[in-house]
Amino acid sequence: MQRDHISFEKAKQYVKQTERRREAYYNYYTPYEWGNPQFYDLCVNTSHANLDFLADHIASYIRQDLAET
């Protein structure tokens, strides 16, 4: 907002438009569906969690996943 000197509403609209473009690109160029958790290795709901706790668990997941490959 500061860099482009735009209002909050314009910034929100810009982010939504960018996300729609990303989704269209992803859906066109991959065999997967944007946002479908079936196609992700790890999904994390951060709405009610301690971020430090989650960071430790995600790091542990990554270490374990790398050790198995």
mmCIF file of the N, C-alpha and C atoms, coordinates in Angstrom:
data_MODEL
# 
_entry.id   MODEL 
# 
loop_
_atom_site.group_PDB 
_atom_site.id 
_atom_site.type_symbol 
_atom_site.label_atom_id 
_atom_site.label_alt_id 
_atom_site.label_comp_id 
_atom_site.label_asym_id 
_atom_site.label_entity_id 
_atom_site.label_seq_id 
_atom_site.pdbx_PDB_ins_code 
_atom_site.Cartn_x 
_atom_site.Cartn_y 
_atom_site.Cartn_z 
_atom_site.occupancy 
_atom_site.B_iso_or_equiv 
_atom_site.pdbx_formal_charge 
_atom_site.auth_seq_id 
_atom_site.auth_comp_id 
_atom_site.auth_asym_id 
_atom_site.auth_atom_id 
_atom_site.pdbx_PDB_model_num 
ATOM 1   N N  . MET A 1 1  ? 0.833  -1.174  0.000   1.00 0.00 ? 1  MET A N  1 
ATOM 2   C CA . MET A 1 1  ? 0.000  0.000   0.000   1.00 0.00 ? 1  MET A CA 1 
ATOM 3   C C  . MET A 1 1  ? 0.884  1.246   0.000   1.00 0.00 ? 1  MET A C  1 
ATOM 4   N N  . GLN A 1 2  ? 1.897  1.227   0.839   1.00 0.00 ? 2  GLN A N  1 
ATOM 5   C CA . GLN A 1 2  ? 2.772  2.392   0.908   1.00 0.00 ? 2  GLN A CA 1 
ATOM 6   C C  . GLN A 1 2  ? 3.583  2.548   -0.364  1.00 0.00 ? 2  GLN A C  1 
ATOM 7   N N  . ARG A 1 3  ? 4.132  1.436   -0.855  1.00 0.00 ? 3  ARG A N  1 
ATOM 8   C CA . ARG A 1 3  ? 4.969  1.500   -2.050  1.00 0.00 ? 3  ARG A CA 1 
ATOM 9   C C  . ARG A 1 3  ? 4.189  2.007   -3.257  1.00 0.00 ? 3  ARG A C  1 
ATOM 10  N N  . ASP A 1 4  ? 2.965  1.508   -3.432  1.00 0.00 ? 4  ASP A N  1 
ATOM 11  C CA . ASP A 1 4  ? 2.173  1.871   -4.604  1.00 0.00 ? 4  ASP A CA 1 
ATOM 12  C C  . ASP A 1 4  ? 1.194  3.008   -4.339  1.00 0.00 ? 4  ASP A C  1 
ATOM 13  N N  . HIS A 1 5  ? 1.177  3.490   -3.104  1.00 0.00 ? 5  HIS A N  1 
ATOM 14  C CA . HIS A 1 5  ? 0.289  4.597   -2.721  1.00 0.00 ? 5  HIS A CA 1 
ATOM 15  C C  . HIS A 1 5  ? -1.171 4.294   -3.074  1.00 0.00 ? 5  HIS A C  1 
ATOM 16  N N  . ILE A 1 6  ? -1.634 3.134   -2.580  1.00 0.00 ? 6  ILE A N  1 
ATOM 17  C CA . ILE A 1 6  ? -3.012 2.730   -2.836  1.00 0.00 ? 6  ILE A CA 1 
ATOM 18  C C  . ILE A 1 6  ? -3.725 2.474   -1.519  1.00 0.00 ? 6  ILE A C  1 
ATOM 19  N N  . SER A 1 7  ? -5.035 2.492   -1.573  1.00 0.00 ? 7  SER A N  1 
ATOM 20  C CA . SER A 1 7  ? -5.852 2.275   -0.375  1.00 0.00 ? 7  SER A CA 1 
ATOM 21  C C  . SER A 1 7  ? -5.876 0.800   0.008   1.00 0.00 ? 7  SER A C  1 
ATOM 22  N N  . PHE A 1 8  ? -6.367 0.535   1.214   1.00 0.00 ? 8  PHE A N  1 
ATOM 23  C CA . PHE A 1 8  ? -6.511 -0.838  1.688   1.00 0.00 ? 8  PHE A CA 1 
ATOM 24  C C  . PHE A 1 8  ? -7.413 -1.633  0.752   1.00 0.00 ? 8  PHE A C  1 
ATOM 25  N N  . GLU A 1 9  ? -8.516 -1.037  0.327   1.00 0.00 ? 9  GLU A N  1 
ATOM 26  C CA . GLU A 1 9  ? -9.460 -1.737  -0.560  1.00 0.00 ? 9  GLU A CA 1 
ATOM 27  C C  . GLU A 1 9  ? -8.811 -2.071  -1.906  1.00 0.00 ? 9  GLU A C  1 
ATOM 28  N N  . LYS A 1 10 ? -8.038 -1.156  -2.454  1.00 0.00 ? 10 LYS A N  1 
ATOM 29  C CA . LYS A 1 10 ? -7.343 -1.425  -3.726  1.00 0.00 ? 10 LYS A CA 1 
ATOM 30  C C  . LYS A 1 10 ? -6.305 -2.530  -3.543  1.00 0.00 ? 10 LYS A C  1 
ATOM 31  N N  . ALA A 1 11 ? -5.607 -2.507  -2.412  1.00 0.00 ? 11 ALA A N  1 
ATOM 32  C CA . ALA A 1 11 ? -4.608 -3.544  -2.141  1.00 0.00 ? 11 ALA A CA 1 
ATOM 33  C C  . ALA A 1 11 ? -5.278 -4.908  -2.003  1.00 0.00 ? 11 ALA A C  1 
ATOM 34  N N  . LYS A 1 12 ? -6.404 -4.949  -1.311  1.00 0.00 ? 12 LYS A N  1 
ATOM 35  C CA . LYS A 1 12 ? -7.151 -6.193  -1.134  1.00 0.00 ? 12 LYS A CA 1 
ATOM 36  C C  . LYS A 1 12 ? -7.611 -6.731  -2.498  1.00 0.00 ? 12 LYS A C  1 
ATOM 37  N N  . GLN A 1 13 ? -8.101 -5.847  -3.330  1.00 0.00 ? 13 GLN A N  1 
ATOM 38  C CA . GLN A 1 13 ? -8.547 -6.227  -4.672  1.00 0.00 ? 13 GLN A CA 1 
ATOM 39  C C  . GLN A 1 13 ? -7.366 -6.759  -5.496  1.00 0.00 ? 13 GLN A C  1 
ATOM 40  N N  . TYR A 1 14 ? -6.210 -6.122  -5.378  1.00 0.00 ? 14 TYR A N  1 
ATOM 41  C CA . TYR A 1 14 ? -5.019 -6.548  -6.095  1.00 0.00 ? 14 TYR A CA 1 
ATOM 42  C C  . TYR A 1 14 ? -4.595 -7.957  -5.667  1.00 0.00 ? 14 TYR A C  1 
ATOM 43  N N  . VAL A 1 15 ? -4.624 -8.225  -4.359  1.00 0.00 ? 15 VAL A N  1 
ATOM 44  C CA . VAL A 1 15 ? -4.242 -9.544  -3.854  1.00 0.00 ? 15 VAL A CA 1 
ATOM 45  C C  . VAL A 1 15 ? -5.217 -10.610 -4.359  1.00 0.00 ? 15 VAL A C  1 
ATOM 46  N N  . LYS A 1 16 ? -6.491 -10.326 -4.327  1.00 0.00 ? 16 LYS A N  1 
ATOM 47  C CA . LYS A 1 16 ? -7.491 -11.294 -4.816  1.00 0.00 ? 16 LYS A CA 1 
ATOM 48  C C  . LYS A 1 16 ? -7.287 -11.590 -6.299  1.00 0.00 ? 16 LYS A C  1 
ATOM 49  N N  . GLN A 1 17 ? -7.037 -10.554 -7.075  1.00 0.00 ? 17 GLN A N  1 
ATOM 50  C CA . GLN A 1 17 ? -6.819 -10.714 -8.509  1.00 0.00 ? 17 GLN A CA 1 
ATOM 51  C C  . GLN A 1 17 ? -5.552 -11.541 -8.769  1.00 0.00 ? 17 GLN A C  1 
ATOM 52  N N  . THR A 1 18 ? -4.506 -11.268 -8.020  1.00 0.00 ? 18 THR A N  1 
ATOM 53  C CA . THR A 1 18 ? -3.260 -12.010 -8.169  1.00 0.00 ? 18 THR A CA 1 
ATOM 54  C C  . THR A 1 18 ? -3.466 -13.479 -7.822  1.00 0.00 ? 18 THR A C  1 
ATOM 55  N N  . GLU A 1 19 ? -4.201 -13.745 -6.750  1.00 0.00 ? 19 GLU A N  1 
ATOM 56  C CA . GLU A 1 19 ? -4.474 -15.129 -6.369  1.00 0.00 ? 19 GLU A CA 1 
ATOM 57  C C  . GLU A 1 19 ? -5.307 -15.854 -7.426  1.00 0.00 ? 19 GLU A C  1 
ATOM 58  N N  . ARG A 1 20 ? -6.255 -15.180 -8.042  1.00 0.00 ? 20 ARG A N  1 
ATOM 59  C CA . ARG A 1 20 ? -7.047 -15.798 -9.121  1.00 0.00 ? 20 ARG A CA 1 
ATOM 60  C C  . ARG A 1 20 ? -6.147 -16.154 -10.302 1.00 0.00 ? 20 ARG A C  1 
ATOM 61  N N  . ARG A 1 21 ? -5.201 -15.269 -10.620 1.00 0.00 ? 21 ARG A N  1 
ATOM 62  C CA . ARG A 1 21 ? -4.273 -15.547 -11.716 1.00 0.00 ? 21 ARG A CA 1 
ATOM 63  C C  . ARG A 1 21 ? -3.363 -16.723 -11.385 1.00 0.00 ? 21 ARG A C  1 
ATOM 64  N N  . ARG A 1 22 ? -2.874 -16.769 -10.155 1.00 0.00 ? 22 ARG A N  1 
ATOM 65  C CA . ARG A 1 22 ? -2.030 -17.893 -9.739  1.00 0.00 ? 22 ARG A CA 1 
ATOM 66  C C  . ARG A 1 22 ? -2.796 -19.209 -9.830  1.00 0.00 ? 22 ARG A C  1 
ATOM 67  N N  . GLU A 1 23 ? -4.034 -19.185 -9.370  1.00 0.00 ? 23 GLU A N  1 
ATOM 68  C CA . GLU A 1 23 ? -4.860 -20.388 -9.424  1.00 0.00 ? 23 GLU A CA 1 
ATOM 69  C C  . GLU A 1 23 ? -5.068 -20.840 -10.860 1.00 0.00 ? 23 GLU A C  1 
ATOM 70  N N  . ALA A 1 24 ? -5.395 -19.921 -11.742 1.00 0.00 ? 24 ALA A N  1 
ATOM 71  C CA . ALA A 1 24 ? -5.618 -20.263 -13.148 1.00 0.00 ? 24 ALA A CA 1 
ATOM 72  C C  . ALA A 1 24 ? -4.348 -20.844 -13.770 1.00 0.00 ? 24 ALA A C  1 
ATOM 73  N N  . TYR A 1 25 ? -3.211 -20.231 -13.490 1.00 0.00 ? 25 TYR A N  1 
ATOM 74  C CA . TYR A 1 25 ? -1.936 -20.708 -14.009 1.00 0.00 ? 25 TYR A CA 1 
ATOM 75  C C  . TYR A 1 25 ? -1.655 -22.120 -13.500 1.00 0.00 ? 25 TYR A C  1 
ATOM 76  N N  . TYR A 1 26 ? -1.787 -22.316 -12.200 1.00 0.00 ? 26 TYR A N  1 
ATOM 77  C CA . TYR A 1 26 ? -1.524 -23.617 -11.569 1.00 0.00 ? 26 TYR A CA 1 
ATOM 78  C C  . TYR A 1 26 ? -2.440 -24.691 -12.150 1.00 0.00 ? 26 TYR A C  1 
ATOM 79  N N  . ASN A 1 27 ? -3.725 -24.385 -12.251 1.00 0.00 ? 27 ASN A N  1 
ATOM 80  C CA . ASN A 1 27 ? -4.680 -25.370 -12.764 1.00 0.00 ? 27 ASN A CA 1 
ATOM 81  C C  . ASN A 1 27 ? -4.425 -25.701 -14.222 1.00 0.00 ? 27 ASN A C  1 
ATOM 82  N N  . TYR A 1 28 ? -3.931 -24.747 -14.997 1.00 0.00 ? 28 TYR A N  1 
ATOM 83  C CA . TYR A 1 28 ? -3.672 -24.973 -16.414 1.00 0.00 ? 28 TYR A CA 1 
ATOM 84  C C  . TYR A 1 28 ? -2.407 -25.813 -16.623 1.00 0.00 ? 28 TYR A C  1 
ATOM 85  N N  . TYR A 1 29 ? -1.356 -25.506 -15.857 1.00 0.00 ? 29 TYR A N  1 
ATOM 86  C CA . TYR A 1 29 ? -0.059 -26.120 -16.105 1.00 0.00 ? 29 TYR A CA 1 
ATOM 87  C C  . TYR A 1 29 ? 0.267  -27.340 -15.242 1.00 0.00 ? 29 TYR A C  1 
ATOM 88  N N  . THR A 1 30 ? -0.607 -27.709 -14.330 1.00 0.00 ? 30 THR A N  1 
ATOM 89  C CA . THR A 1 30 ? -0.363 -28.906 -13.533 1.00 0.00 ? 30 THR A CA 1 
ATOM 90  C C  . THR A 1 30 ? -1.591 -29.813 -13.589 1.00 0.00 ? 30 THR A C  1 
ATOM 91  N N  . PRO A 1 31 ? -1.407 -31.086 -13.286 1.00 0.00 ? 31 PRO A N  1 
ATOM 92  C CA . PRO A 1 31 ? -2.561 -31.991 -13.264 1.00 0.00 ? 31 PRO A CA 1 
ATOM 93  C C  . PRO A 1 31 ? -3.323 -31.925 -11.940 1.00 0.00 ? 31 PRO A C  1 
ATOM 94  N N  . TYR A 1 32 ? -2.953 -30.980 -11.083 1.00 0.00 ? 32 TYR A N  1 
ATOM 95  C CA . TYR A 1 32 ? -3.548 -30.879 -9.757  1.00 0.00 ? 32 TYR A CA 1 
ATOM 96  C C  . TYR A 1 32 ? -4.562 -29.745 -9.682  1.00 0.00 ? 32 TYR A C  1 
ATOM 97  N N  . GLU A 1 33 ? -5.302 -29.729 -8.596  1.00 0.00 ? 33 GLU A N  1 
ATOM 98  C CA . GLU A 1 33 ? -6.313 -28.695 -8.375  1.00 0.00 ? 33 GLU A CA 1 
ATOM 99  C C  . GLU A 1 33 ? -5.838 -27.754 -7.274  1.00 0.00 ? 33 GLU A C  1 
ATOM 100 N N  . TRP A 1 34 ? -5.771 -26.465 -7.580  1.00 0.00 ? 34 TRP A N  1 
ATOM 101 C CA . TRP A 1 34 ? -5.336 -25.444 -6.631  1.00 0.00 ? 34 TRP A CA 1 
ATOM 102 C C  . TRP A 1 34 ? -6.166 -25.517 -5.354  1.00 0.00 ? 34 TRP A C  1 
ATOM 103 N N  . GLY A 1 35 ? -5.509 -25.566 -4.223  1.00 0.00 ? 35 GLY A N  1 
ATOM 104 C CA . GLY A 1 35 ? -6.196 -25.519 -2.946  1.00 0.00 ? 35 GLY A CA 1 
ATOM 105 C C  . GLY A 1 35 ? -6.737 -26.841 -2.445  1.00 0.00 ? 35 GLY A C  1 
ATOM 106 N N  . ASN A 1 36 ? -6.661 -27.886 -3.226  1.00 0.00 ? 36 ASN A N  1 
ATOM 107 C CA . ASN A 1 36 ? -7.167 -29.191 -2.801  1.00 0.00 ? 36 ASN A CA 1 
ATOM 108 C C  . ASN A 1 36 ? -6.123 -29.847 -1.902  1.00 0.00 ? 36 ASN A C  1 
ATOM 109 N N  . PRO A 1 37 ? -6.425 -30.043 -0.622  1.00 0.00 ? 37 PRO A N  1 
ATOM 110 C CA . PRO A 1 37 ? -5.427 -30.586 0.304   1.00 0.00 ? 37 PRO A CA 1 
ATOM 111 C C  . PRO A 1 37 ? -4.963 -31.998 -0.046  1.00 0.00 ? 37 PRO A C  1 
ATOM 112 N N  . GLN A 1 38 ? -5.699 -32.684 -0.878  1.00 0.00 ? 38 GLN A N  1 
ATOM 113 C CA . GLN A 1 38 ? -5.301 -34.030 -1.310  1.00 0.00 ? 38 GLN A CA 1 
ATOM 114 C C  . GLN A 1 38 ? -3.954 -33.991 -2.031  1.00 0.00 ? 38 GLN A C  1 
ATOM 115 N N  . PHE A 1 39 ? -3.631 -32.871 -2.645  1.00 0.00 ? 39 PHE A N  1 
ATOM 116 C CA . PHE A 1 39 ? -2.424 -32.766 -3.448  1.00 0.00 ? 39 PHE A CA 1 
ATOM 117 C C  . PHE A 1 39 ? -1.267 -32.090 -2.718  1.00 0.00 ? 39 PHE A C  1 
ATOM 118 N N  . TYR A 1 40 ? -1.357 -31.953 -1.413  1.00 0.00 ? 40 TYR A N  1 
ATOM 119 C CA . TYR A 1 40 ? -0.299 -31.331 -0.620  1.00 0.00 ? 40 TYR A CA 1 
ATOM 120 C C  . TYR A 1 40 ? 0.318  -32.368 0.309   1.00 0.00 ? 40 TYR A C  1 
ATOM 121 N N  . ASP A 1 41 ? 1.604  -32.226 0.562   1.00 0.00 ? 41 ASP A N  1 
ATOM 122 C CA . ASP A 1 41 ? 2.282  -33.124 1.492   1.00 0.00 ? 41 ASP A CA 1 
ATOM 123 C C  . ASP A 1 41 ? 1.962  -32.768 2.934   1.00 0.00 ? 41 ASP A C  1 
ATOM 124 N N  . LEU A 1 42 ? 1.737  -31.494 3.201   1.00 0.00 ? 42 LEU A N  1 
ATOM 125 C CA . LEU A 1 42 ? 1.512  -31.062 4.569   1.00 0.00 ? 42 LEU A CA 1 
ATOM 126 C C  . LEU A 1 42 ? 0.563  -29.868 4.571   1.00 0.00 ? 42 LEU A C  1 
ATOM 127 N N  . CYS A 1 43 ? -0.515 -29.975 5.302   1.00 0.00 ? 43 CYS A N  1 
ATOM 128 C CA . CYS A 1 43 ? -1.459 -28.871 5.478   1.00 0.00 ? 43 CYS A CA 1 
ATOM 129 C C  . CYS A 1 43 ? -1.499 -28.521 6.950   1.00 0.00 ? 43 CYS A C  1 
ATOM 130 N N  . VAL A 1 44 ? -1.458 -27.231 7.265   1.00 0.00 ? 44 VAL A N  1 
ATOM 131 C CA . VAL A 1 44 ? -1.414 -26.796 8.652   1.00 0.00 ? 44 VAL A CA 1 
ATOM 132 C C  . VAL A 1 44 ? -2.443 -25.688 8.860   1.00 0.00 ? 44 VAL A C  1 
ATOM 133 N N  . ASN A 1 45 ? -3.317 -25.896 9.823   1.00 0.00 ? 45 ASN A N  1 
ATOM 134 C CA . ASN A 1 45 ? -4.276 -24.866 10.208  1.00 0.00 ? 45 ASN A CA 1 
ATOM 135 C C  . ASN A 1 45 ? -3.627 -24.027 11.302  1.00 0.00 ? 45 ASN A C  1 
ATOM 136 N N  . THR A 1 46 ? -3.324 -22.789 10.996  1.00 0.00 ? 46 THR A N  1 
ATOM 137 C CA . THR A 1 46 ? -2.624 -21.928 11.948  1.00 0.00 ? 46 THR A CA 1 
ATOM 138 C C  . THR A 1 46 ? -3.554 -20.991 12.700  1.00 0.00 ? 46 THR A C  1 
ATOM 139 N N  . SER A 1 47 ? -4.845 -21.159 12.543  1.00 0.00 ? 47 SER A N  1 
ATOM 140 C CA . SER A 1 47 ? -5.787 -20.198 13.109  1.00 0.00 ? 47 SER A CA 1 
ATOM 141 C C  . SER A 1 47 ? -5.847 -20.237 14.638  1.00 0.00 ? 47 SER A C  1 
ATOM 142 N N  . HIS A 1 48 ? -5.577 -21.386 15.245  1.00 0.00 ? 48 HIS A N  1 
ATOM 143 C CA . HIS A 1 48 ? -5.691 -21.487 16.699  1.00 0.00 ? 48 HIS A CA 1 
ATOM 144 C C  . HIS A 1 48 ? -4.459 -22.146 17.315  1.00 0.00 ? 48 HIS A C  1 
ATOM 145 N N  . ALA A 1 49 ? -3.299 -21.886 16.735  1.00 0.00 ? 49 ALA A N  1 
ATOM 146 C CA . ALA A 1 49 ? -2.115 -22.584 17.213  1.00 0.00 ? 49 ALA A CA 1 
ATOM 147 C C  . ALA A 1 49 ? -0.984 -21.617 17.530  1.00 0.00 ? 49 ALA A C  1 
ATOM 148 N N  . ASN A 1 50 ? -0.105 -22.060 18.391  1.00 0.00 ? 50 ASN A N  1 
ATOM 149 C CA . ASN A 1 50 ? 1.100  -21.326 18.713  1.00 0.00 ? 50 ASN A CA 1 
ATOM 150 C C  . ASN A 1 50 ? 2.084  -21.509 17.561  1.00 0.00 ? 50 ASN A C  1 
ATOM 151 N N  . LEU A 1 51 ? 2.511  -20.421 16.949  1.00 0.00 ? 51 LEU A N  1 
ATOM 152 C CA . LEU A 1 51 ? 3.353  -20.518 15.759  1.00 0.00 ? 51 LEU A CA 1 
ATOM 153 C C  . LEU A 1 51 ? 4.728  -21.110 16.061  1.00 0.00 ? 51 LEU A C  1 
ATOM 154 N N  . ASP A 1 52 ? 5.273  -20.863 17.228  1.00 0.00 ? 52 ASP A N  1 
ATOM 155 C CA . ASP A 1 52 ? 6.558  -21.477 17.591  1.00 0.00 ? 52 ASP A CA 1 
ATOM 156 C C  . ASP A 1 52 ? 6.420  -22.991 17.694  1.00 0.00 ? 52 ASP A C  1 
ATOM 157 N N  . PHE A 1 53 ? 5.327  -23.446 18.292  1.00 0.00 ? 53 PHE A N  1 
ATOM 158 C CA . PHE A 1 53 ? 5.035  -24.872 18.398  1.00 0.00 ? 53 PHE A CA 1 
ATOM 159 C C  . PHE A 1 53 ? 4.911  -25.487 17.000  1.00 0.00 ? 53 PHE A C  1 
ATOM 160 N N  . LEU A 1 54 ? 4.166  -24.820 16.127  1.00 0.00 ? 54 LEU A N  1 
ATOM 161 C CA . LEU A 1 54 ? 3.990  -25.332 14.764  1.00 0.00 ? 54 LEU A CA 1 
ATOM 162 C C  . LEU A 1 54 ? 5.312  -25.353 14.009  1.00 0.00 ? 54 LEU A C  1 
ATOM 163 N N  . ALA A 1 55 ? 6.122  -24.320 14.171  1.00 0.00 ? 55 ALA A N  1 
ATOM 164 C CA . ALA A 1 55 ? 7.412  -24.262 13.483  1.00 0.00 ? 55 ALA A CA 1 
ATOM 165 C C  . ALA A 1 55 ? 8.285  -25.446 13.873  1.00 0.00 ? 55 ALA A C  1 
ATOM 166 N N  . ASP A 1 56 ? 8.302  -25.785 15.156  1.00 0.00 ? 56 ASP A N  1 
ATOM 167 C CA . ASP A 1 56 ? 9.082  -26.936 15.608  1.00 0.00 ? 56 ASP A CA 1 
ATOM 168 C C  . ASP A 1 56 ? 8.581  -28.231 14.982  1.00 0.00 ? 56 ASP A C  1 
ATOM 169 N N  . HIS A 1 57 ? 7.280  -28.394 14.919  1.00 0.00 ? 57 HIS A N  1 
ATOM 170 C CA . HIS A 1 57 ? 6.712  -29.616 14.339  1.00 0.00 ? 57 HIS A CA 1 
ATOM 171 C C  . HIS A 1 57 ? 6.910  -29.684 12.833  1.00 0.00 ? 57 HIS A C  1 
ATOM 172 N N  . ILE A 1 58 ? 6.820  -28.568 12.171  1.00 0.00 ? 58 ILE A N  1 
ATOM 173 C CA . ILE A 1 58 ? 7.060  -28.560 10.716  1.00 0.00 ? 58 ILE A CA 1 
ATOM 174 C C  . ILE A 1 58 ? 8.522  -28.884 10.435  1.00 0.00 ? 58 ILE A C  1 
ATOM 175 N N  . ALA A 1 59 ? 9.431  -28.295 11.206  1.00 0.00 ? 59 ALA A N  1 
ATOM 176 C CA . ALA A 1 59 ? 10.855 -28.598 11.044  1.00 0.00 ? 59 ALA A CA 1 
ATOM 177 C C  . ALA A 1 59 ? 11.118 -30.083 11.276  1.00 0.00 ? 59 ALA A C  1 
ATOM 178 N N  . SER A 1 60 ? 10.484 -30.660 12.281  1.00 0.00 ? 60 SER A N  1 
ATOM 179 C CA . SER A 1 60 ? 10.629 -32.083 12.565  1.00 0.00 ? 60 SER A CA 1 
ATOM 180 C C  . SER A 1 60 ? 10.111 -32.922 11.395  1.00 0.00 ? 60 SER A C  1 
ATOM 181 N N  . TYR A 1 61 ? 8.984  -32.535 10.844  1.00 0.00 ? 61 TYR A N  1 
ATOM 182 C CA . TYR A 1 61 ? 8.411  -33.236 9.687   1.00 0.00 ? 61 TYR A CA 1 
ATOM 183 C C  . TYR A 1 61 ? 9.376  -33.202 8.512   1.00 0.00 ? 61 TYR A C  1 
ATOM 184 N N  . ILE A 1 62 ? 9.953  -32.035 8.268   1.00 0.00 ? 62 ILE A N  1 
ATOM 185 C CA . ILE A 1 62 ? 10.880 -31.894 7.140   1.00 0.00 ? 62 ILE A CA 1 
ATOM 186 C C  . ILE A 1 62 ? 12.122 -32.746 7.362   1.00 0.00 ? 62 ILE A C  1 
ATOM 187 N N  . ARG A 1 63 ? 12.682 -32.719 8.568   1.00 0.00 ? 63 ARG A N  1 
ATOM 188 C CA . ARG A 1 63 ? 13.858 -33.539 8.862   1.00 0.00 ? 63 ARG A CA 1 
ATOM 189 C C  . ARG A 1 63 ? 13.552 -35.023 8.648   1.00 0.00 ? 63 ARG A C  1 
ATOM 190 N N  . GLN A 1 64 ? 12.399 -35.470 9.106   1.00 0.00 ? 64 GLN A N  1 
ATOM 191 C CA . GLN A 1 64 ? 12.015 -36.865 8.948   1.00 0.00 ? 64 GLN A CA 1 
ATOM 192 C C  . GLN A 1 64 ? 11.818 -37.203 7.478   1.00 0.00 ? 64 GLN A C  1 
ATOM 193 N N  . ASP A 1 65 ? 11.167 -36.329 6.751   1.00 0.00 ? 65 ASP A N  1 
ATOM 194 C CA . ASP A 1 65 ? 10.919 -36.557 5.324   1.00 0.00 ? 65 ASP A CA 1 
ATOM 195 C C  . ASP A 1 65 ? 12.223 -36.616 4.551   1.00 0.00 ? 65 ASP A C  1 
ATOM 196 N N  . LEU A 1 66 ? 13.175 -35.732 4.870   1.00 0.00 ? 66 LEU A N  1 
ATOM 197 C CA . LEU A 1 66 ? 14.465 -35.746 4.188   1.00 0.00 ? 66 LEU A CA 1 
ATOM 198 C C  . LEU A 1 66 ? 15.277 -36.986 4.528   1.00 0.00 ? 66 LEU A C  1 
ATOM 199 N N  . ALA A 1 67 ? 15.147 -37.450 5.747   1.00 0.00 ? 67 ALA A N  1 
ATOM 200 C CA . ALA A 1 67 ? 15.884 -38.643 6.172   1.00 0.00 ? 67 ALA A CA 1 
ATOM 201 C C  . ALA A 1 67 ? 15.387 -39.893 5.443   1.00 0.00 ? 67 ALA A C  1 
ATOM 202 N N  . GLU A 1 68 ? 14.119 -39.891 5.048   1.00 0.00 ? 68 GLU A N  1 
ATOM 203 C CA . GLU A 1 68 ? 13.537 -41.065 4.377   1.00 0.00 ? 68 GLU A CA 1 
ATOM 204 C C  . GLU A 1 68 ? 13.843 -41.096 2.892   1.00 0.00 ? 68 GLU A C  1 
ATOM 205 N N  . THR A 1 69 ? 14.276 -39.979 2.325   1.00 0.00 ? 69 THR A N  1 
ATOM 206 C CA . THR A 1 69 ? 14.541 -39.956 0.874   1.00 0.00 ? 69 THR A CA 1 
ATOM 207 C C  . THR A 1 69 ? 15.984 -40.189 0.542   1.00 0.00 ? 69 THR A C  1 
# 
